[in-house]
Amino acid sequence: MPHPVDPPLERRLSASGHLAKLEESRSAPGSWTLYVDGTPQSHVELGRPEWLGFEYVRRIGHAIDLVRPEGEPITALHLGGGALTLPRYVIATRPGSRQQVIELESELVELVREVLPLPRGAQLRVRHGDARAVLQKLPAGLDGAVDLAVVDIFSGARTPAHVTSTEFYGLLRPRLAPGGIVAANVADGAGLAFARTQAATLAHVFGHVALAADPSMLKGRRFGNVVMYASDAELPFGELPRRLASDPAPAKLIDGEELRRFIAGAPVVTDATAVPSPPPARSVFLAK
């Protein structure tokens, strides 16, 4: 018989009205999933922060691993906090790193920090507010200093339009250090029309772009996540195809001529033309 949800494990979010809920796995204590209005948004292994459970999060984790030499501290900027899965990963794999998180929902951060506290001494600052607005107000000391910028912004199950445009990515670009990488989580469904426009937009702003997704997703057969990587420098991804292929859910890296074919004339998104990412069908998140 299901036991009732402990009230402190859920919180109504004032900015969006969504309900955030943390659930611990009954079969694997210490394994937690964050749901927002029923959509799984983050997964945390408290005893193993270096383990990334969600497919797309692992693909962002590979960029964290490869952006600088192994174990070297980095400066990371996370647009969208969730359960702070990736900041925990950086703390575990790159001790001494400096991190900034921008999160709209203050109640979400409070819930996560109460239930899933960060390690003591973590150099992490959370800034509250809309990602694009806060991005424009970050300290000048971050200009040209960010090694890895993660864009994982969702309101419920959709990415808001105003964080998908050339103007938005143009605000992020000056923050990157030489060789710095943007890793963006893009959700899309059959046909991948939204993902193609996002790839076109990143290629318009940055000199080098690649993406990773599983083969069935790339064929437009189902709803899922495409991780896109962008930099003004050549991406240090010589070993990324091997890493992607050996993941529990294997993925393929698309770059170069294959990326140009993927974009195939898709329009560049501007503030005037931006739309939110498409909503998933409810069945996407039903247990099988």
Residue pairs with C-beta under 8 A, 6 or more apart in sequence:
5 21
8 111
8 114
8 115
9 21
9 22
9 23
9 111
9 115
10 19
10 20
10 21
10 22
10 111
11 19
11 20
11 21
11 107
11 108
11 110
11 111
12 18
12 19
12 20
12 107
13 19
13 20
13 36
13 105
13 107
13 108
14 105
14 106
14 107
15 104
15 105
15 106
16 104
16 105
16 155
16 156
18 36
18 37
18 105
18 155
18 156
19 36
19 37
20 34
20 35
20 36
20 105
20 107
20 108
20 111
21 34
21 35
21 36
22 32
22 33
22 34
22 35
22 83
22 111
22 112
22 115
22 116
23 32
23 33
23 35
24 30
24 31
24 32
25 31
25 32
25 33
30 45
30 46
30 47
31 43
31 44
31 45
31 46
31 53
32 43
32 44
32 45
32 46
32 83
32 115
32 116
33 40
33 42
33 43
33 44
34 40
34 41
34 42
34 43
34 44
34 82
34 83
34 112
35 41
36 108
36 154
36 156
37 156
37 157
38 282
38 285
39 154
39 156
39 157
39 280
39 285
40 54
40 285
41 82
41 83
41 154
42 54
42 57
42 82
42 83
42 84
42 85
43 52
43 53
43 54
43 57
43 83
43 85
44 83
44 84
44 85
44 88
44 116
45 51
45 53
46 116
49 88
49 89
49 91
49 92
50 89
50 92
50 93
52 58
52 61
52 85
52 86
52 89
54 85
55 214
55 224
55 225
55 247
55 248
55 249
55 251
56 185
56 224
56 225
56 226
56 227
57 85
57 86
58 247
58 248
58 249
59 183
59 212
59 227
59 244
59 247
59 251
60 86
60 150
60 152
60 183
60 185
60 227
61 86
61 89
62 212
62 240
62 243
62 244
63 148
63 181
63 183
63 227
63 229
64 74
64 76
64 86
64 89
64 90
64 93
64 94
64 148
64 183
65 93
65 243
66 236
66 237
66 239
66 240
67 74
67 147
67 148
67 179
67 180
67 181
67 236
68 74
68 94
68 147
68 179
71 93
71 94
71 95
72 94
73 94
73 95
73 96
73 97
73 98
74 90
74 94
74 97
74 98
74 147
74 148
75 97
75 98
75 99
75 142
75 145
75 146
75 147
75 148
75 177
76 86
76 87
76 90
76 97
76 98
76 99
76 100
76 146
76 147
76 148
76 149
76 150
77 99
77 100
77 102
77 138
77 142
77 146
77 148
77 149
77 150
77 175
78 86
78 87
78 99
78 100
78 101
78 102
78 149
78 150
78 152
79 102
79 131
79 135
79 149
79 150
79 151
79 152
79 153
79 163
79 172
80 102
80 103
80 131
80 150
80 151
80 152
80 153
80 154
81 87
81 101
81 102
81 103
81 105
81 108
81 109
81 112
81 126
82 108
82 112
82 152
83 112
83 116
84 101
84 112
84 116
84 118
84 124
86 150
86 152
87 99
87 101
87 118
87 122
87 124
88 118
88 119
90 97
90 99
90 148
91 97
91 99
91 118
91 119
91 122
91 124
96 123
97 123
98 123
99 122
99 123
99 124
99 125
100 124
100 125
100 126
100 127
100 138
100 142
101 109
101 124
101 125
101 126
101 127
102 126
102 127
102 128
102 129
102 131
102 134
102 135
103 109
103 126
103 127
103 128
104 128
104 129
104 130
104 131
104 155
106 128
109 126
109 128
118 124
127 134
127 138
128 134
131 151
131 153
131 163
132 162
132 163
132 168
132 171
135 171
135 172
135 175
136 171
138 175
142 175
143 174
143 175
144 174
144 175
144 176
144 177
144 178
145 175
145 177
146 175
146 176
146 177
146 180
147 176
147 177
147 179
147 180
147 181
148 180
148 181
148 183
149 172
149 175
149 176
149 180
149 181
149 182
149 183
150 183
150 184
150 185
151 163
151 172
151 182
151 183
151 184
151 185
152 184
152 185
153 159
153 160
153 163
154 187
155 276
157 187
157 279
157 280
158 187
158 276
158 277
158 278
158 279
159 186
159 187
159 276
159 277
160 276
161 274
161 275
161 276
162 168
162 271
162 274
164 197
164 198
164 201
164 269
164 274
164 275
164 276
164 277
165 201
165 269
165 270
165 271
165 273
165 274
166 201
166 204
166 205
166 268
166 269
166 270
167 270
167 271
168 271
169 182
169 201
169 202
169 205
169 206
169 230
170 205
172 182
173 205
173 206
173 232
176 182
176 231
176 232
178 233
179 231
179 233
179 236
180 231
180 233
181 229
181 230
181 231
181 235
182 202
182 206
182 228
182 229
182 230
182 231
183 227
183 228
183 229
184 198
184 202
184 227
184 228
184 229
184 230
185 225
185 226
185 227
186 194
186 195
186 198
186 225
186 226
186 227
186 228
186 277
187 194
187 223
187 224
187 225
187 226
187 277
187 278
187 280
188 194
188 195
188 223
188 224
188 226
188 277
188 278
189 222
189 223
189 224
189 278
189 280
190 220
190 221
190 222
190 223
191 220
192 217
192 218
192 220
192 226
193 266
194 275
194 277
194 278
195 211
195 226
195 228
196 262
196 263
196 264
196 266
197 266
197 267
197 268
197 269
198 226
198 228
198 269
199 209
199 211
199 228
199 259
199 262
199 263
199 266
200 263
200 266
200 267
200 268
200 269
201 268
201 269
202 209
202 228
202 230
203 209
203 230
203 259
203 263
204 268
205 230
206 230
206 231
206 232
207 231
207 232
207 233
208 230
208 231
208 232
208 233
208 234
208 235
209 228
209 229
209 230
209 255
209 259
210 228
210 229
210 235
210 237
210 253
210 254
210 255
210 259
211 226
211 227
211 228
211 229
211 253
211 254
211 255
211 259
211 262
212 226
212 227
212 229
212 240
212 244
212 251
212 252
212 253
212 254
213 224
213 225
213 226
213 227
213 251
213 252
213 254
214 224
214 249
214 250
214 251
214 252
215 250
215 251
215 252
216 222
217 224
217 225
217 226
218 226
218 252
218 254
218 262
223 278
223 280
223 281
223 284
229 235
229 237
235 255
237 253
237 255
240 253
241 252
241 253
244 250
244 251
244 252
244 253
245 251
245 252
254 262
267 273
